[in-house]
Amino acid sequence: MFQALVLNQEEGKTVAAVKQLQLDDLPQEDVLVKVAYSSLNYKDGLAITGKGKIIRNFPMVPGVDLVGTVEESADDRYRPGDQVILTGWGVGENFWGGYAQYARLKADWLVPLPEQMGPVKAMQIGTAGLTAMLCVMALEEGNVLPEQGPIVVSGSAGGVGSVAVALLAGLGYQVAAITGRPETAEYLTGLGATEILSREEMSEPARPLEKQRWAGAIDTVGDHILGRILAETEYNGVVAACGLAASFKLPATVMPFILRNVRLQGVDSVMCPVEKRQAAWQRLQEALPESALGDIAQMISLAELPEYAEKITNGQVKGRVVVDLNK
């Protein structure tokens, strides 16, 4: 028997409860993993609370991230004792996920835990950190380097934003952090931000072109903030867009693209190819200092997930939340 957070639907509402399961309850897949840690992402919060139409098949074990040890494998790529990471691929949405002490998974979904990276660090990073790294790589691929000028990060006190600020600062970029929570200013400065901008200021509808301020940007929120960032991006700048915490809408014009050669680059970590994932995880191991992770992350138990799911969807969580499956 083992513990798992299981979602069911009762009278049209999503109900989350910690239940005792058996290995036979798990789906039939290639690799059995004993899960050590998972993490709580915004999407997980939407799934657990039912605020977003994330889950369509019940019962479901949510959790889009996990790190653990292989116990059984029918695939030659993995052997018992191997430590592995899983993020994305629809796990925790369409397939049973990481909020359980055991998971059966397709080998294609897994990547080896990088050498020198402990399992806790892997989930302090998680999907949010992987997404942040992919955004940084998108800036680099567009030749937006530290000497080009400042980078602005929206939703900077959230999971993706926090890791993005720490990563960019560690790589030598000047970082401006947008936040709707003034009380997080000291936290963001500690991560390496050199300028704090208010959500209210950046949410003002922009003209087609504004004064050029940013060499690049990482946007996690969408809507008017993304529209303003585009209008303020410098010539040849790159804006990496990876989230919709404010809205899926984009009130903007083509002017930044056709007059300033600005590139809007979408970033998705869910279906990211394995080779790029592995490269991003290796970069995270090398570029993200342990000191930053201590400030970014907090640890909770499986039983605390419903409470924290409400908090993260209400904008009350700062940084990353790691879930200890054995706590």
C-alpha positions as CSV (number, residue, x, y, z in Angstrom):
1,M,0.0,0.0,0.0
2,F,1.1,3.5,-0.7
3,Q,-0.3,7.1,-0.4
4,A,-1.5,9.2,-3.3
5,L,-3.5,12.4,-3.7
6,V,-6.5,11.3,-5.9
7,L,-8.9,13.7,-7.6
8,N,-12.5,12.7,-8.2
9,Q,-15.5,14.6,-9.4
10,E,-18.6,14.8,-7.2
11,E,-21.7,16.7,-8.3
12,G,-19.6,18.6,-10.9
13,K,-17.0,19.6,-8.4
14,T,-13.4,18.4,-8.1
15,V,-12.6,16.7,-4.8
16,A,-9.0,16.0,-3.7
17,A,-8.2,13.4,-1.0
18,V,-5.2,11.4,0.1
19,K,-5.9,7.7,-0.4
20,Q,-4.2,4.4,0.1
21,L,-3.5,2.6,-3.2
22,Q,-1.9,-0.6,-4.3
23,L,0.6,-1.1,-7.1
24,D,-2.0,-2.9,-9.1
25,D,-4.0,0.4,-9.1
26,L,-1.3,2.1,-11.2
27,P,-1.6,2.2,-15.0
28,Q,0.5,-0.4,-17.0
29,E,3.6,1.4,-18.2
30,D,7.3,0.5,-18.8
31,V,8.9,1.9,-15.7
32,L,7.9,1.7,-12.0
33,V,9.4,4.7,-10.0
34,K,9.4,5.1,-6.3
35,V,8.7,8.9,-6.0
36,A,10.8,10.9,-3.6
37,Y,9.6,14.4,-4.3
38,S,7.2,16.3,-6.6
39,S,6.4,20.0,-6.8
40,L,3.4,22.3,-7.0
41,N,3.0,24.4,-10.1
42,Y,0.3,26.8,-11.1
43,K,-1.2,24.2,-13.4
44,D,-1.3,21.7,-10.6
45,G,-3.2,24.2,-8.5
46,L,-5.8,24.7,-11.2
47,A,-6.1,20.9,-11.5
48,I,-6.5,20.2,-7.7
49,T,-9.0,23.1,-7.1
50,G,-10.9,22.5,-10.3
51,K,-10.5,26.2,-11.2
52,G,-9.1,25.2,-14.6
53,K,-10.4,22.5,-16.9
54,I,-7.1,20.7,-16.6
55,I,-8.4,17.2,-15.7
56,R,-11.1,15.6,-17.9
57,N,-10.7,11.9,-16.8
58,F,-11.3,10.8,-13.2
59,P,-10.0,9.4,-10.9
60,M,-6.7,11.2,-11.5
61,V,-3.5,11.4,-9.6
62,P,-2.2,15.0,-10.4
63,G,1.3,16.3,-10.3
64,V,3.2,17.3,-13.4
65,D,6.6,16.8,-11.9
66,L,8.4,14.0,-10.0
67,V,11.9,12.8,-9.1
68,G,12.6,9.3,-7.8
69,T,14.3,5.9,-8.2
70,V,13.5,3.2,-10.7
71,E,12.3,0.0,-9.0
72,E,11.3,-2.0,-12.1
73,S,11.9,-1.4,-15.8
74,A,10.9,-3.1,-19.0
75,D,13.0,-0.7,-21.0
76,D,16.7,-1.1,-21.6
77,R,17.4,2.6,-21.0
78,Y,16.6,2.4,-17.3
79,R,17.6,-0.1,-14.6
80,P,16.5,-0.5,-10.9
81,G,18.4,2.1,-8.9
82,D,18.6,4.8,-11.6
83,Q,17.4,8.2,-10.5
84,V,15.1,9.9,-12.9
85,I,13.2,13.1,-13.4
86,L,9.8,13.6,-15.1
87,T,8.2,16.8,-16.2
88,G,5.4,17.4,-18.6
89,W,4.2,15.0,-21.3
90,G,0.6,15.4,-20.0
91,V,1.5,13.5,-16.8
92,G,-0.7,14.7,-14.0
93,E,-3.3,15.9,-16.6
94,N,-4.0,13.0,-18.9
95,F,-1.9,10.3,-17.2
96,W,-1.4,9.6,-13.5
97,G,1.3,11.9,-12.1
98,G,3.7,12.7,-9.3
99,Y,1.5,13.1,-6.2
100,A,1.9,9.5,-5.2
101,Q,4.7,7.5,-3.5
102,Y,4.8,5.3,-6.7
103,A,4.2,6.0,-10.4
104,R,4.3,3.8,-13.5
105,L,5.6,5.8,-16.5
106,K,6.6,5.5,-20.1
107,A,10.4,5.4,-20.4
108,D,10.2,8.1,-23.2
109,W,8.9,10.6,-20.6
110,L,12.0,10.2,-18.3
111,V,15.4,11.9,-18.2
112,P,18.2,10.8,-16.0
113,L,18.9,13.0,-12.9
114,P,22.0,15.0,-13.8
115,E,25.2,14.1,-11.9
116,Q,25.8,16.3,-8.8
117,M,22.1,17.2,-8.7
118,G,20.2,16.0,-5.7
119,P,16.5,15.0,-5.9
120,V,15.4,18.0,-3.7
121,K,17.2,20.5,-6.0
122,A,15.5,18.8,-9.0
123,M,12.1,19.6,-7.6
124,Q,13.1,23.0,-6.3
125,I,13.6,23.6,-10.1
126,G,10.9,21.4,-11.5
127,T,8.7,22.3,-14.5
128,A,8.9,26.0,-13.5
129,G,12.7,26.0,-13.5
130,L,12.9,24.0,-16.7
131,T,10.5,26.4,-18.4
132,A,12.6,29.4,-17.1
133,M,15.8,27.8,-18.5
134,L,14.1,27.2,-21.9
135,C,13.2,30.9,-21.9
136,V,16.8,31.9,-21.2
137,M,18.0,29.6,-23.9
138,A,15.5,31.3,-26.3
139,L,17.0,34.7,-25.5
140,E,20.5,33.3,-26.1
141,E,19.4,31.7,-29.4
142,G,18.2,35.2,-30.4
143,N,21.6,36.6,-29.5
144,V,20.2,38.6,-26.5
145,L,23.3,38.5,-24.3
146,P,24.1,40.4,-21.0
147,E,25.9,43.2,-22.8
148,Q,22.8,44.0,-24.9
149,G,20.9,45.5,-22.0
150,P,18.3,44.8,-19.3
151,I,15.8,41.9,-19.3
152,V,12.4,42.3,-17.8
153,V,10.6,39.3,-16.1
154,S,6.9,39.4,-15.5
155,G,5.2,37.3,-12.7
156,S,8.6,37.5,-11.1
157,A,7.7,36.3,-7.6
158,G,6.0,33.1,-9.0
159,G,7.7,29.8,-9.7
160,V,8.9,30.4,-13.3
161,G,9.6,34.1,-12.6
162,S,11.7,33.5,-9.5
163,V,13.9,30.9,-11.2
164,A,14.2,33.2,-14.3
165,V,15.4,36.1,-12.2
166,A,18.0,34.0,-10.3
167,L,19.2,32.4,-13.6
168,L,19.5,35.6,-15.5
169,A,21.3,37.4,-12.6
170,G,23.7,34.5,-12.3
171,L,24.5,34.6,-16.0
172,G,25.3,38.3,-15.7
173,Y,22.1,39.9,-17.0
174,Q,20.6,43.1,-15.6
175,V,17.1,42.1,-14.5
176,A,14.0,44.2,-14.0
177,A,11.3,42.3,-12.1
178,I,7.5,43.0,-12.4
179,T,5.4,42.0,-9.4
180,G,1.9,42.7,-8.1
181,R,3.1,42.1,-4.6
182,P,5.2,45.0,-3.2
183,E,6.2,42.9,-0.2
184,T,8.2,40.6,-2.5
185,A,10.6,43.4,-3.5
186,E,13.3,42.3,-1.0
187,Y,13.0,38.7,-2.0
188,L,13.4,39.6,-5.7
189,T,16.4,41.9,-5.0
190,G,17.9,38.9,-3.1
191,L,17.5,36.8,-6.2
192,G,19.4,39.4,-8.2
193,A,16.8,41.8,-9.6
194,T,18.2,45.3,-10.0
195,E,14.9,47.1,-10.6
196,I,11.4,46.4,-9.3
197,L,8.4,47.4,-11.4
198,S,4.7,47.4,-10.3
199,R,2.1,45.3,-12.0
200,E,-0.1,48.3,-12.1
201,E,2.5,50.4,-14.0
202,M,3.1,47.6,-16.6
203,S,-0.6,46.8,-17.0
204,E,-1.4,50.2,-18.5
205,P,-2.5,49.7,-22.1
206,A,0.5,50.6,-24.3
207,R,0.7,52.6,-27.5
208,P,1.8,50.6,-30.6
209,L,5.4,51.6,-29.8
210,E,6.8,52.9,-26.5
211,K,10.2,54.1,-25.5
212,Q,12.7,51.3,-26.0
213,R,13.7,49.8,-22.5
214,W,14.3,46.1,-22.8
215,A,16.9,44.0,-24.7
216,G,14.6,41.0,-24.0
217,A,11.9,39.6,-21.7
218,I,10.5,36.5,-20.1
219,D,6.7,36.8,-19.8
220,T,4.7,34.4,-17.6
221,V,1.4,36.4,-17.5
222,G,0.2,37.5,-21.0
223,D,-2.5,40.2,-21.5
224,H,-1.6,43.9,-21.2
225,I,1.7,43.3,-19.5
226,L,2.9,41.3,-22.5
227,G,1.5,43.9,-24.9
228,R,3.4,46.7,-23.0
229,I,6.6,44.6,-22.9
230,L,6.5,44.1,-26.7
231,A,5.9,47.9,-27.2
232,E,9.0,48.6,-25.0
233,T,11.4,46.0,-26.4
234,E,14.5,47.3,-28.2
235,Y,15.4,46.7,-31.8
236,N,16.3,43.0,-32.4
237,G,15.0,42.1,-29.0
238,V,13.5,38.7,-28.1
239,V,10.4,38.2,-25.8
240,A,10.0,34.6,-24.5
241,A,6.3,34.0,-23.6
242,C,5.5,30.9,-21.5
243,G,2.4,31.7,-19.4
244,L,-1.0,33.2,-19.0
245,A,-1.3,33.9,-15.3
246,A,-3.2,37.1,-16.1
247,S,-4.9,36.1,-19.3
248,F,-4.5,34.2,-22.6
249,K,-5.2,37.5,-24.5
250,L,-2.6,39.6,-26.2
251,P,-3.6,43.2,-26.8
252,A,-0.8,44.3,-29.2
253,T,0.0,45.5,-32.7
254,V,2.4,44.3,-35.4
255,M,4.5,47.5,-35.0
256,P,7.2,46.1,-32.7
257,F,7.7,43.2,-35.1
258,I,7.8,45.1,-38.4
259,L,9.6,48.3,-37.2
260,R,11.9,47.0,-34.5
261,N,12.5,43.5,-35.6
262,V,11.3,42.2,-32.3
263,R,10.8,38.4,-32.0
264,L,8.0,36.9,-29.8
265,Q,9.1,33.4,-29.0
266,G,6.7,30.9,-27.5
267,V,8.2,28.5,-25.0
268,D,6.5,25.2,-24.0
269,S,8.2,22.7,-21.7
270,V,5.4,20.0,-21.7
271,M,6.3,18.5,-25.1
272,C,9.9,19.7,-25.3
273,P,12.1,17.1,-27.1
274,V,14.2,14.9,-24.8
275,E,17.6,16.2,-26.1
276,K,16.7,19.8,-25.4
277,R,15.3,18.8,-21.9
278,Q,18.6,17.1,-21.0
279,A,20.6,20.1,-22.2
280,A,18.4,22.4,-20.2
281,W,18.7,20.3,-17.0
282,Q,22.5,20.3,-17.4
283,R,22.5,24.0,-17.7
284,L,20.3,24.3,-14.6
285,Q,22.7,22.2,-12.6
286,E,25.6,24.5,-13.7
287,A,23.9,27.9,-13.7
288,L,21.5,27.9,-10.8
289,P,23.2,28.5,-7.5
290,E,22.2,26.4,-4.5
291,S,22.0,29.6,-2.5
292,A,19.2,30.9,-4.7
293,L,17.2,27.7,-4.4
294,G,17.1,28.0,-0.6
295,D,15.4,31.3,-0.9
296,I,13.1,30.2,-3.7
297,A,11.6,27.0,-2.3
298,Q,9.6,25.7,0.6
299,M,8.7,22.1,1.5
300,I,5.2,20.7,2.2
301,S,3.6,17.3,2.6
302,L,1.1,15.4,0.4
303,A,-1.7,16.3,2.9
304,E,-1.0,20.0,2.6
305,L,-1.4,20.1,-1.2
306,P,-5.1,21.1,-1.3
307,E,-4.4,24.1,0.9
308,Y,-1.4,25.2,-1.1
309,A,-3.3,24.6,-4.4
310,E,-5.8,27.3,-3.2
311,K,-2.9,29.6,-2.3
312,I,-1.1,29.3,-5.6
313,T,-4.2,29.9,-7.7
314,N,-4.9,33.0,-5.5
315,G,-1.4,34.4,-6.0
316,Q,-0.4,33.8,-2.4
317,V,2.6,31.6,-3.0
318,K,6.1,33.0,-3.5
319,G,8.7,31.0,-5.4
320,R,8.6,27.2,-5.6
321,V,6.8,24.6,-3.5
322,V,8.4,21.1,-3.1
323,V,6.2,18.2,-2.1
324,D,7.9,15.5,0.1
325,L,6.1,12.3,-0.7
326,N,7.3,10.6,2.5
327,K,6.5,13.5,4.9
